[in-house]
Amino acid sequence: MAVRTHWTVEHACSHSVDHDLSNRPADKRAGFARWLASKDCTDCWKAARGADSESKEEWLATKRAEEQEAAVAWAKQFGMPQLEGPEKALEWGERSRRQLMTAAHTALVIEGAWDEADWAELEEKARSITRAGWWIDQRDAEGTDLLELLDAASETDRGTENPFR
């Protein structure tokens, strides 16, 4: 009599599934069947994984919406101009700008030696950068580097609000 190849396994999710284990060595089938019993069946595993992906996507979309709302409110509060660029880059640029400006304020004013006059000068330079892509490109920069980055920005980064600049 040969070692059986088909096993009916009651999974942890309580579903009973017939498994063809003929592709496994005969001496590994019983152990594999026990291991399968400790796991959810394929359908339940896929459903749980799909729900998990959906909840992560939902969480990420909610977080992005909150960050975007905060970036728009921040830009309005501090008189920052609208950014320019491809539609898909505008929101990301706004979030990146707020993040970098906030990091710079913390590093230079709150934790550093800058006064409000120094900060006001930096803010004015930041207002001149209207290209969303520039802010996105700087998203990983240190706040302490912002002044140097603003000084290095090209005329293209300064946007089209003043074509004579």
C-alpha positions as MATLAB code, in Angstrom:
seq = 'MAVRTHWTVEHACSHSVDHDLSNRPADKRAGFARWLASKDCTDCWKAARGADSESKEEWLATKRAEEQEAAVAWAKQFGMPQLEGPEKALEWGERSRRQLMTAAHTALVIEGAWDEADWAELEEKARSITRAGWWIDQRDAEGTDLLELLDAASETDRGTENPFR';
ca = [
       0.000    0.000    0.000;
       1.406    3.419   -1.009;
       1.537    6.520    1.162;
      -1.512    8.579    0.425;
      -1.222   11.674   -1.733;
      -4.565   13.371   -0.941;
      -5.213   14.848    2.500;
      -8.344   16.500    3.810;
      -7.149   19.269    6.063;
      -9.247   21.236    8.523;
      -7.607   24.673    8.474;
      -7.341   27.169   11.349;
     -10.185   29.134    9.737;
     -12.312   25.935   10.173;
     -12.669   25.298    6.439;
     -12.011   21.773    5.285;
     -10.007   21.500    2.068;
      -8.748   18.540    0.059;
      -5.055   18.938   -0.809;
      -3.104   16.970   -3.398;
       0.333   16.508   -1.826;
       1.660   14.167   -4.497;
       4.346   16.705   -5.445;
       5.936   16.305   -1.976;
       8.175   13.419   -0.902;
       6.145   10.645    0.746;
       7.874   11.132    4.112;
       7.046   14.902    4.176;
       3.322   14.761    3.401;
       1.942   14.121    6.900;
       4.072   16.896    8.413;
       3.046   19.318    5.685;
      -0.616   18.430    6.203;
      -0.211   19.223    9.951;
       1.426   22.542    9.073;
      -1.415   23.386    6.662;
      -3.916   22.713    9.462;
      -2.312   25.510   11.504;
      -2.914   28.043    8.692;
      -6.006   29.604    7.128;
      -7.164   28.068    3.859;
      -6.048   29.790    0.646;
      -9.357   31.628    0.167;
      -9.370   33.012    3.722;
      -5.696   33.924    3.513;
      -6.270   35.839    0.258;
      -9.359   37.566    1.667;
      -7.508   38.661    4.802;
      -4.544   39.849    2.768;
      -6.810   41.762    0.393;
      -8.634   43.424    3.283;
      -5.298   44.278    4.851;
      -4.110   45.898    1.611;
      -7.363   47.816    1.346;
      -7.072   49.052    4.923;
      -3.450   50.135    4.327;
      -4.456   51.943    1.144;
      -7.380   53.560    2.949;
      -5.116   54.606    5.845;
      -2.537   56.036    3.442;
      -5.177   57.958    1.489;
      -6.582   59.389    4.730;
      -3.108   60.356    5.950;
      -2.267   62.012    2.610;
      -5.551   63.939    2.682;
      -4.821   65.169    6.227;
      -1.264   66.163    5.252;
      -2.575   67.947    2.163;
      -5.172   69.829    4.173;
      -2.487   70.888    6.661;
      -0.137   71.970    3.839;
      -2.829   74.114    2.199;
      -3.754   75.723    5.534;
      -0.071   76.334    6.309;
       0.557   77.924    2.885;
      -2.420   80.219    3.343;
      -1.399   81.158    6.915;
       2.138   82.108    5.847;
       1.270   83.698    2.507;
       3.004   81.118    0.349;
       2.238   81.340   -3.378;
       0.533   78.652   -5.424;
       3.019   76.173   -6.806;
       3.390   75.544  -10.520;
       4.016   72.337  -12.410;
       2.297   69.171  -13.549;
      -1.034   68.550  -11.811;
       0.181   65.352  -10.156;
       3.179   67.168   -8.625;
       1.320   70.111   -7.078;
      -0.027   68.429   -3.934;
       3.223   66.547   -3.335;
       5.127   69.801   -3.778;
       2.899   71.567   -1.246;
       3.412   68.804    1.316;
       7.173   68.786    0.673;
       7.395   72.569    1.012;
       5.553   72.586    4.326;
       7.656   69.719    5.664;
      10.968   71.358    4.737;
       9.951   74.829    5.911;
       8.725   73.437    9.227;
      11.952   71.473    9.697;
      13.981   74.590    8.882;
      12.033   76.743   11.344;
      12.547   74.171   14.086;
      16.287   73.802   13.380;
      17.117   77.455   12.754;
      14.744   79.423   14.997;
      13.399   77.171   17.744;
      16.564   75.131   18.323;
      19.029   77.492   16.608;
      20.177   81.079   17.002;
      18.050   82.735   14.311;
      15.658   85.524   15.238;
      12.365   86.338   13.513;
      14.058   88.850   11.168;
      16.417   86.147    9.871;
      13.458   83.823    9.425;
      11.396   86.465    7.605;
      14.239   86.852    5.085;
      14.350   83.102    4.483;
      10.549   82.984    4.113;
      10.725   85.680    1.447;
      13.277   83.632   -0.503;
      11.094   80.546   -0.126;
       8.096   82.425   -1.537;
      10.055   83.014   -4.731;
      10.343   79.266   -5.408;
       7.102   78.300   -7.107;
       8.115   75.174   -9.031;
       6.578   72.175   -7.247;
       9.339   69.897   -8.526;
      11.986   71.946   -6.725;
      10.300   71.373   -3.372;
       9.841   67.676   -4.154;
      13.536   67.387   -5.050;
      14.484   68.904   -1.676;
      12.122   66.724    0.391;
      14.957   64.781    2.048;
      17.101   67.838    2.799;
      17.967   68.959    6.306;
      16.179   72.057    7.538;
      19.534   73.679    8.278;
      20.400   73.457    4.554;
      17.340   75.354    3.320;
      18.958   78.793    3.011;
      21.798   77.423    0.877;
      19.326   75.426   -1.237;
      17.152   78.503   -1.805;
      20.204   80.523   -2.863;
      21.170   77.780   -5.324;
      17.731   77.616   -6.958;
      17.645   78.519  -10.641;
      15.438   81.074  -12.382;
      13.336   78.175  -13.675;
      12.592   77.170  -10.076;
      11.413   80.695   -9.342;
       8.469   80.224  -11.673;
       6.635   82.547  -14.004;
       5.035   85.020  -11.607;
       7.692   87.610  -12.490;
       9.183   86.966  -15.934;
      11.721   89.805  -15.443;
      13.426   88.163  -12.469;
];
